[in-house]
Amino acid sequence: MENQNQNQAAWKLYEQALSYSTSGKTDLAVRLLQDILDQTDDALLKARCYLRLGQLAEQLRQYAAALACYEFGLALPQSEKFTTYFLNNNAAYCLNMMARHQEAEALCRKAIETDASKHNAWKNLGMSLEAQADLLGAAWAYQGLRVRLLHHNNLKIKSGNKSLTHFPRQW
């Protein structure tokens, strides 16, 4: 019972760290996330902490630091689809930003294998393939992106969220 209470407390701290990170208190968020990593054995929670730390590093354009966080998260034994997808996708984005496009391609494909319905990895795959001069492959990936964005847009409109109701002409 004590372990379960500690786990619940750690998840509450994680929620607080997310709140800090979205309200401009990045330093507090980073410290709290690092404290959670030091104190918990929960692999999923650790993976989520590494994901958020990587996202915060990305916001500062610190791609190598972000990539290291994502790699730590990917090394953990966890099987939750959301976290696995975004650790792979975000690591691929960092690799693209660091001009390591072949490595990025592999992680994009892992992300798509995890959840092909999300658009992010399709975009990153297109960027990777385009940088490798595989224009046909890039076009295929960008078409996959377009289809998922159209589907996502239709869901928003049906749910009443009309924040994105049309696409630019180039689509």
C-alpha positions as CSV (number, residue, x, y, z in Angstrom):
1,M,0.0,0.0,0.0
2,E,2.9,2.4,0.8
3,N,4.4,1.8,-2.6
4,Q,1.1,2.6,-4.3
5,N,0.7,5.8,-2.3
6,Q,4.3,6.8,-3.3
7,N,3.4,6.1,-6.9
8,Q,0.3,8.2,-6.8
9,A,2.2,11.0,-5.1
10,A,4.9,10.8,-7.8
11,W,2.2,11.1,-10.6
12,K,0.7,14.1,-8.8
13,L,4.2,15.7,-8.8
14,Y,4.5,15.0,-12.5
15,E,1.2,16.8,-13.1
16,Q,2.5,19.7,-11.1
17,A,5.7,19.7,-13.3
18,L,3.5,19.8,-16.4
19,S,1.7,22.7,-15.0
20,Y,4.9,24.5,-14.3
21,S,6.3,23.8,-17.7
22,T,3.2,25.3,-19.5
23,S,3.1,28.4,-17.3
24,G,6.6,29.7,-17.9
25,K,8.1,28.1,-14.8
26,T,10.5,25.9,-16.8
27,D,13.2,25.9,-14.1
28,L,10.8,24.6,-11.5
29,A,9.5,22.0,-13.9
30,V,12.9,20.7,-14.7
31,R,13.9,20.4,-11.1
32,L,10.7,18.6,-10.2
33,L,11.0,16.2,-13.2
34,Q,14.6,15.4,-12.2
35,D,13.5,14.8,-8.6
36,I,10.8,12.4,-9.8
37,L,13.4,10.5,-11.9
38,D,15.6,10.2,-8.8
39,Q,12.7,8.9,-6.6
40,T,10.5,6.6,-8.7
41,D,10.9,3.1,-10.0
42,D,7.8,3.5,-12.3
43,A,9.2,3.0,-15.8
44,L,6.2,4.7,-17.5
45,L,6.5,7.7,-15.2
46,K,10.2,7.9,-15.9
47,A,9.6,7.7,-19.6
48,R,7.0,10.6,-19.4
49,C,9.5,12.7,-17.4
50,Y,12.2,12.1,-20.0
51,L,9.7,13.0,-22.7
52,R,8.8,16.3,-21.0
53,L,12.5,17.1,-20.3
54,G,13.2,16.5,-24.0
55,Q,10.4,18.8,-25.1
56,L,11.6,21.5,-22.8
57,A,15.2,21.2,-24.2
58,E,13.7,21.3,-27.8
59,Q,11.9,24.5,-27.0
60,L,15.4,26.0,-26.3
61,R,16.7,24.4,-29.5
62,Q,19.0,22.2,-27.5
63,Y,18.5,19.2,-29.8
64,A,21.4,17.1,-28.5
65,A,20.2,17.4,-24.9
66,A,16.6,16.7,-26.0
67,L,17.7,13.7,-28.0
68,A,19.6,12.3,-24.9
69,C,16.4,12.6,-22.9
70,Y,14.3,10.8,-25.5
71,E,16.9,8.1,-25.7
72,F,16.8,7.6,-22.0
73,G,13.0,7.3,-22.2
74,L,13.2,4.8,-25.0
75,A,15.7,2.6,-23.1
76,L,13.1,2.1,-20.4
77,P,10.8,-1.0,-20.4
78,Q,7.4,0.4,-21.1
79,S,4.7,-0.3,-23.6
80,E,2.4,2.7,-23.5
81,K,1.6,3.7,-27.0
82,F,1.4,7.5,-26.5
83,T,4.8,7.8,-24.8
84,T,6.5,5.3,-27.2
85,Y,5.2,7.2,-30.2
86,F,6.3,10.6,-29.0
87,L,9.7,9.5,-27.7
88,N,10.4,8.0,-31.2
89,N,8.9,10.9,-33.1
90,N,10.5,13.7,-31.1
91,A,13.9,11.9,-31.2
92,A,13.5,11.7,-35.0
93,Y,12.8,15.5,-35.1
94,C,15.9,16.2,-33.2
95,L,18.0,14.0,-35.4
96,N,16.5,15.8,-38.5
97,M,17.5,19.1,-36.9
98,M,21.0,17.7,-36.4
99,A,21.2,16.6,-40.0
100,R,21.2,12.9,-39.0
101,H,18.5,12.0,-41.5
102,Q,19.0,8.2,-41.9
103,E,18.7,7.7,-38.1
104,A,15.7,10.0,-38.1
105,E,14.0,8.0,-40.8
106,A,14.3,4.8,-38.7
107,L,12.8,6.4,-35.7
108,C,10.0,8.0,-37.7
109,R,9.1,4.5,-39.0
110,K,9.1,3.2,-35.5
111,A,6.7,6.0,-34.4
112,I,4.4,5.3,-37.4
113,E,4.5,1.6,-36.6
114,T,3.4,2.5,-33.0
115,D,0.6,4.8,-34.2
116,A,0.1,5.5,-37.8
117,S,-2.9,7.8,-37.2
118,K,-0.9,10.7,-35.8
119,H,0.5,13.2,-38.2
120,N,3.8,14.2,-36.6
121,A,6.0,11.3,-37.6
122,W,4.7,11.5,-41.2
123,K,6.0,15.1,-41.4
124,N,9.3,14.1,-39.8
125,L,9.6,11.2,-42.2
126,G,9.0,13.5,-45.1
127,M,11.7,15.9,-43.9
128,S,14.1,13.0,-43.5
129,L,13.5,11.5,-46.9
130,E,13.6,14.8,-48.6
131,A,17.0,15.6,-47.0
132,Q,18.2,12.2,-48.3
133,A,17.0,13.2,-51.8
134,D,14.3,10.5,-51.8
135,L,11.7,12.8,-53.3
136,L,9.2,10.1,-54.1
137,G,9.4,8.7,-50.6
138,A,9.1,12.2,-49.2
139,A,6.1,12.9,-51.3
140,W,4.5,9.7,-50.1
141,A,5.2,10.7,-46.5
142,Y,3.8,14.2,-47.0
143,Q,0.7,12.7,-48.5
144,G,0.4,10.5,-45.4
145,L,0.7,13.7,-43.4
146,R,-1.9,15.5,-45.5
147,V,-4.4,12.6,-45.0
148,R,-3.9,12.6,-41.2
149,L,-4.3,16.4,-41.0
150,L,-7.5,16.3,-43.0
151,H,-8.9,13.6,-40.8
152,H,-7.8,15.5,-37.7
153,N,-9.3,18.7,-39.0
154,N,-12.6,16.9,-39.8
155,L,-12.7,15.6,-36.2
156,K,-12.2,19.1,-34.8
157,I,-15.0,20.5,-37.0
158,K,-17.4,17.8,-36.0
159,S,-16.6,18.3,-32.3
160,G,-17.2,22.1,-32.6
161,N,-13.6,23.1,-32.5
162,K,-13.2,25.2,-35.6
163,S,-9.7,26.5,-34.9
164,L,-8.4,25.0,-38.2
165,T,-11.1,25.1,-40.9
166,H,-9.0,25.2,-44.1
167,F,-5.6,24.5,-45.5
168,P,-3.3,26.9,-47.3
169,R,-3.4,26.8,-51.1
170,Q,-0.3,24.6,-51.4
171,W,-2.1,21.7,-49.8
